[in-house]
Amino acid sequence: MATIISDAFSSRDRAVLRAVAAGRCELSAELGGLLVDGMSCCDQFVGVRLTTAGLIAAAGSGPGPARLTASGQALLDAA
């Protein structure tokens, strides 16, 4: 497992990770689109950033509920 440097992620990134952990987020059909409480996230790049970093993923194949990966959970635990 790769080492995650928590300083590389903003407080907004960590807030989104907490929202994902609480079951409040979905990855949309749009590339990297992230919905929080059914609304588009104000940071249009956060979904791509966290997915590319391996911190979140779709719960199934395709769009749907977002879930934390083991790396995403580790980052939250370290914060």
C-alpha distances in whole Angstrom, upper triangle without the diagonal:
4,7,9,13,15,18,17,18,22,23,24,20,20,23,22,19,21,23,21,20,24,24,26,25,25,24,27,28,28,26,23,26,25,28,28,31,32,32,31,29,30,28,28,24,22,21,20,18,16,16,15,12,11,12,15,16,19,20,22,23,24,25,25,24,21,18,15,11,9,8,12,13,11,12,16,15,15,18
4,6,10,12,15,14,15,19,21,22,18,18,22,21,18,21,23,21,20,24,25,26,25,25,23,27,28,28,25,22,25,24,27,27,30,32,32,30,27,29,26,26,22,20,20,19,16,15,15,13,10,10,11,15,16,20,21,23,24,25,26,26,24,21,19,15,12,11,8,11,13,11,11,15,15,14,17
4,7,9,12,12,13,17,19,20,17,16,20,20,17,20,22,21,20,24,25,26,25,26,25,28,29,29,26,23,26,25,27,27,30,32,32,30,27,28,25,26,22,20,20,19,17,15,16,15,11,12,12,16,18,22,23,25,26,27,27,27,26,22,19,16,14,12,8,11,13,10,10,13,13,11,14
4,6,9,8,10,13,15,17,13,13,17,17,14,16,19,18,18,21,22,24,22,23,22,25,27,27,24,21,23,22,24,24,27,29,28,27,24,25,22,22,19,17,17,17,14,12,14,13,9,10,10,13,16,20,22,24,25,26,26,25,23,20,18,14,12,11,7,9,11,8,7,11,11,10,11
4,6,6,8,11,13,15,13,12,16,17,15,17,20,19,19,23,24,25,23,25,24,27,29,28,25,22,24,23,25,25,28,30,29,27,24,24,21,22,19,17,18,18,14,13,16,15,11,13,12,16,19,23,24,27,28,28,28,28,26,22,20,16,15,14,11,11,13,10,8,11,12,10,10
4,5,6,8,10,12,10,9,13,14,12,14,17,17,17,20,22,22,21,23,22,26,28,27,25,21,23,21,23,22,25,27,26,25,21,22,19,21,18,15,17,17,14,12,15,15,12,13,11,15,18,22,23,26,28,28,27,26,24,20,19,15,15,14,11,10,12,10,6,9,10,8,7
4,5,7,9,12,11,10,14,15,14,16,19,19,20,22,24,24,23,25,24,27,30,28,26,22,24,22,24,23,26,29,27,25,22,21,18,21,18,16,18,18,14,14,17,17,13,16,14,17,21,24,26,29,30,30,29,29,26,23,21,18,18,18,14,14,15,13,10,12,13,11,9
4,7,10,12,10,11,14,15,14,16,19,19,20,22,24,23,22,23,22,25,27,25,22,19,21,20,23,22,25,27,26,23,20,20,16,18,15,13,15,15,11,11,14,13,11,13,13,16,19,22,25,27,28,27,26,27,25,21,20,17,17,17,14,13,15,14,11,13,15,13,12
4,7,8,6,7,10,11,10,13,15,15,16,19,20,20,18,20,19,22,24,23,21,17,18,17,19,18,22,24,22,20,17,16,13,15,13,10,13,13,9,9,13,13,10,13,11,13,17,20,22,25,26,25,24,24,22,18,18,15,16,16,13,11,14,13,9,11,14,12,10
4,5,5,6,9,10,11,13,14,15,17,19,20,19,18,20,20,22,25,23,21,18,18,17,18,17,20,22,21,19,15,14,12,14,13,10,13,14,11,11,15,15,13,16,13,15,19,22,24,27,28,27,25,24,22,19,19,17,18,19,16,13,15,15,12,12,15,14,11
4,5,5,6,9,10,10,12,14,15,16,19,17,17,20,20,22,26,24,23,19,19,17,18,16,19,21,20,18,15,14,12,16,14,12,14,16,13,13,16,18,15,17,14,16,19,22,24,27,28,27,25,24,22,19,19,16,18,19,17,14,15,15,12,11,14,13,10
4,5,5,6,9,10,10,12,14,15,17,15,14,17,17,19,22,21,20,16,16,13,14,13,16,18,16,15,11,10,9,12,11,9,11,14,12,11,15,16,15,17,14,14,18,20,22,25,26,25,22,21,19,17,17,15,18,19,17,14,16,17,13,12,16,16,13
4,5,5,6,9,10,11,12,14,15,14,13,15,15,18,21,19,18,14,14,12,14,13,16,18,17,15,11,12,9,12,10,7,9,11,9,8,11,13,11,13,10,11,14,17,19,22,23,22,20,19,17,14,14,12,14,16,13,10,13,14,10,10,14,14,11
4,5,5,6,9,10,10,12,14,14,13,16,17,20,23,22,21,17,17,14,15,14,16,19,18,17,14,14,13,15,14,10,12,14,12,10,13,15,13,14,10,11,15,18,19,22,24,24,21,20,18,14,14,11,13,14,12,9,10,11,8,7,11,11,8
4,5,5,6,9,10,11,13,11,11,15,16,19,22,21,21,17,16,13,13,11,13,16,15,15,12,12,12,15,14,11,12,15,14,12,15,17,16,16,13,13,16,18,19,23,24,23,21,19,17,14,14,13,15,17,15,12,12,14,11,9,13,14,11
4,5,5,6,9,10,11,9,8,11,12,15,18,18,17,14,13,10,10,8,11,14,13,12,9,11,10,12,12,8,9,12,11,9,12,14,14,14,11,10,13,14,16,19,21,20,17,16,13,11,11,10,13,15,14,11,12,14,12,10,14,15,13
4,5,5,6,9,10,10,9,12,13,16,19,19,18,15,15,11,12,11,13,16,16,15,12,14,13,15,14,10,10,13,11,8,11,14,12,12,8,8,11,13,14,18,20,19,17,16,13,10,9,7,10,12,11,7,8,11,9,7,11,12,11
4,5,5,6,9,9,10,13,15,18,22,22,21,18,17,14,14,11,13,16,16,16,14,16,15,17,17,13,13,16,15,12,14,17,16,15,11,11,14,15,16,20,22,22,19,17,14,11,10,9,12,14,13,10,9,12,10,7,10,13,11
4,5,5,6,5,6,10,12,15,19,19,20,16,15,11,10,7,9,12,13,13,11,14,14,16,16,12,12,16,15,13,14,18,17,16,13,11,13,14,15,18,20,20,17,15,11,10,10,10,13,16,16,12,12,15,14,11,14,16,15
4,5,5,6,5,8,10,13,17,18,17,14,13,10,10,8,10,12,14,14,12,15,15,16,15,12,11,14,14,11,12,15,15,13,10,8,10,10,11,14,17,16,14,12,9,6,6,7,10,13,13,10,10,14,13,11,14,16,15
4,5,8,8,11,13,17,20,21,21,18,17,14,14,12,13,15,17,17,16,18,18,19,19,15,14,17,17,13,14,17,16,14,11,10,12,12,12,16,19,19,17,14,11,9,7,6,10,11,12,9,8,12,12,9,11,14,14
4,6,8,11,14,17,21,22,22,19,18,14,13,11,11,14,16,17,15,18,19,20,20,17,16,19,19,16,17,21,20,18,15,13,14,14,14,17,20,20,18,15,11,10,9,10,13,15,16,13,12,15,15,12,14,17,16
4,6,8,12,14,18,19,20,17,16,13,11,9,9,11,14,15,15,18,18,19,20,16,15,18,19,16,16,20,19,17,14,12,12,12,11,14,17,17,14,11,7,7,8,10,13,15,17,14,13,17,17,15,17,20,19
4,7,11,13,17,18,19,16,14,10,8,6,5,8,10,12,11,15,16,17,18,15,13,17,18,15,16,20,20,18,15,13,14,13,13,16,18,17,14,11,8,8,10,12,15,18,19,15,15,19,18,16,19,21,20
4,7,9,13,14,15,12,10,7,5,5,6,7,9,10,9,13,13,14,14,12,10,14,15,12,13,16,17,16,13,10,11,10,11,13,15,14,11,9,6,6,8,10,14,17,17,14,15,18,18,16,19,21,20
4,6,10,11,12,10,8,6,5,7,8,8,9,10,10,14,14,13,14,12,10,13,15,13,12,16,17,16,14,10,9,8,9,11,12,11,7,5,4,5,8,11,14,18,18,15,17,20,20,18,22,24,23
4,7,8,9,7,6,5,6,9,11,10,11,10,10,14,13,12,12,11,7,10,12,11,10,13,15,14,13,9,8,6,9,10,11,8,5,5,6,6,9,12,14,18,18,15,17,21,20,19,22,24,24
4,5,7,7,5,6,7,10,12,10,10,9,11,14,14,12,13,13,9,11,14,14,12,15,18,17,16,13,11,9,12,12,12,8,5,7,9,9,13,16,17,21,21,19,21,24,23,23,26,28,27
4,6,8,7,9,10,14,16,13,14,12,14,17,17,14,14,15,12,12,16,16,14,16,19,18,18,15,13,11,13,13,11,7,5,8,11,12,15,18,19,23,23,21,24,27,26,26,29,31,30
4,6,5,9,11,14,17,14,13,11,13,15,14,11,12,13,10,10,14,15,13,15,18,18,18,16,14,13,16,16,14,10,8,11,14,14,17,19,20,24,24,22,24,27,26,26,29,30,30
4,6,9,12,15,18,16,16,13,13,15,14,10,10,11,9,8,11,13,10,11,15,15,16,14,12,12,16,15,14,11,10,13,15,14,16,18,19,22,21,20,23,25,24,24,28,29,28
4,6,10,13,16,15,14,11,11,13,11,8,7,8,5,5,8,9,7,9,12,12,13,11,10,10,14,15,14,11,10,12,13,11,14,15,16,19,18,16,19,22,20,21,24,25,24
4,7,10,13,12,10,7,8,11,10,7,8,8,6,7,11,11,10,12,15,15,15,12,12,11,15,15,15,12,9,11,12,11,14,16,17,21,20,18,21,23,21,21,25,26,25
4,7,10,9,8,6,6,9,9,8,9,8,5,8,11,10,10,13,15,15,13,11,11,10,13,15,15,13,10,10,10,8,12,13,16,19,19,16,18,21,19,19,22,23,22
4,6,5,5,5,6,9,10,10,12,10,9,12,14,13,13,17,18,18,16,13,13,12,14,16,17,14,11,10,9,9,12,15,17,21,21,17,19,22,21,20,23,25,23
4,5,5,6,6,9,11,12,13,11,10,14,15,14,15,18,19,19,16,13,14,14,15,18,19,17,14,12,10,10,12,14,17,21,20,17,18,21,20,18,21,23,21
4,6,8,9,12,14,15,17,15,14,18,19,17,18,22,22,22,19,16,17,16,16,19,20,19,15,13,11,12,14,16,20,23,23,19,20,23,22,20,23,25,23
4,7,9,12,14,14,17,16,14,17,19,18,18,22,23,22,20,17,17,15,16,18,19,17,13,11,11,12,15,18,21,24,25,21,22,26,24,23,26,28,26
4,6,9,12,12,14,14,13,16,18,18,18,21,23,23,20,18,18,17,18,20,21,18,15,14,13,14,17,19,22,25,25,22,23,26,25,23,26,28,26
4,6,8,8,11,11,10,13,15,15,16,18,20,20,19,16,17,16,18,20,20,17,14,14,14,14,17,18,21,25,24,21,23,26,23,22,26,27,25
4,5,6,9,8,8,12,13,13,14,17,18,19,17,15,16,16,18,21,21,19,15,15,14,13,16,17,20,23,22,18,20,23,20,19,23,24,22
4,6,9,9,11,13,14,14,16,18,19,21,19,17,19,19,22,24,25,22,19,19,18,17,19,20,22,25,24,20,23,25,22,21,25,25,22
4,5,6,8,10,10,12,14,15,16,18,16,15,17,18,21,23,24,21,18,19,18,16,18,18,20,23,21,18,21,23,20,19,23,23,21
4,6,7,8,10,11,13,14,16,17,16,15,16,17,20,22,22,19,16,17,17,16,18,19,20,24,22,19,22,24,21,21,25,25,23
4,6,5,6,9,10,11,12,14,14,13,15,16,20,21,21,18,16,18,18,15,17,17,18,21,19,17,20,21,19,19,23,23,21
4,5,5,6,8,10,10,12,11,10,13,14,17,20,20,18,16,16,15,13,14,14,15,18,16,13,16,18,15,16,19,20,18
4,5,5,6,8,10,11,10,8,9,11,14,16,16,14,12,13,12,10,12,12,13,17,15,13,16,18,16,16,20,21,19
4,6,5,6,8,10,10,9,10,12,16,17,16,14,13,15,15,12,14,14,14,17,15,14,17,19,17,18,21,22,21
4,6,5,6,9,9,9,11,14,17,19,19,17,16,17,17,14,14,13,14,16,14,12,16,17,14,16,19,19,18
4,6,5,6,5,6,8,12,14,17,17,16,15,16,14,11,11,10,10,13,10,8,12,13,11,13,16,16,16
4,5,5,6,5,6,9,12,14,14,13,13,14,13,10,10,10,9,12,11,10,13,15,14,15,18,19,19
4,5,8,8,9,12,15,17,16,15,15,17,17,13,14,13,12,14,12,12,15,16,15,17,20,20,20
4,6,8,10,14,16,18,18,18,18,19,18,14,13,11,10,12,9,9,13,13,11,14,16,16,16
4,6,7,11,13,15,15,16,16,17,16,12,11,9,7,9,7,7,11,11,11,13,16,16,17
4,7,11,12,15,16,17,16,16,14,10,9,6,5,7,5,4,8,9,8,10,13,13,14
4,7,9,12,13,13,13,12,10,7,6,5,5,9,8,6,9,12,11,12,15,16,16
4,6,8,9,10,10,10,9,6,6,6,7,10,11,10,12,15,15,15,18,19,20
4,5,7,7,6,6,6,5,6,9,10,13,14,13,15,18,18,18,21,23,23
4,7,9,8,7,5,6,6,9,10,13,15,14,15,18,19,18,20,23,23
4,6,8,7,8,9,9,12,13,16,18,17,18,21,22,22,24,26,27
4,7,8,10,11,12,15,15,18,19,19,20,23,24,24,26,29,29
4,7,10,10,13,16,16,19,20,19,21,24,24,25,27,29,29
4,7,8,12,15,16,20,20,19,21,24,23,23,26,28,28
4,6,9,13,15,19,20,18,19,22,22,22,24,27,26
4,7,10,13,16,17,15,16,20,20,19,21,24,23
4,7,10,13,14,11,13,16,16,15,18,20,20
4,6,10,11,9,10,13,14,13,15,18,18
4,7,8,5,6,9,10,10,12,14,15
4,5,5,6,9,10,11,12,14,16
4,5,5,6,9,10,10,12,14
4,5,5,6,9,10,10,12
4,5,5,6,9,10,11
4,5,5,6,9,10
4,5,5,6,9
4,5,5,6
4,5,5
4,6
4
